[in-house]
Amino acid sequence: MAETKKPAWPEDVEIITLNKIEMLGVHKKTEQLYWNGHPVITKHELGRREYRLASLAAWATVAAAAFAGLALLVQIFGG
């Protein structure tokens, strides 16, 4: 009997056998991958912690630019 699961894979993940390979398809024009007639969608969305960290980094960048601009104005006009 052929191997149906790799040891390091999660429990519910199985190898695609030659019988199941016919369920894969590729769109002729867009080359998008399809499984059993449905598009295969892969995406990564930021989690709550990642979103907060990215927001913090963005605001810190804005604040640093504002302070740098303020310091430049003080140098120019406060001189």
Protein Blocks (a to p, Z undefined) as FASTA:
>chain_A
ZZfbdfkbcfklccddfklmmmpccdfklopaceehiacdddddddfklmmmmmmmmmmm
mmmmmmmmmmmmmmmmmZZ
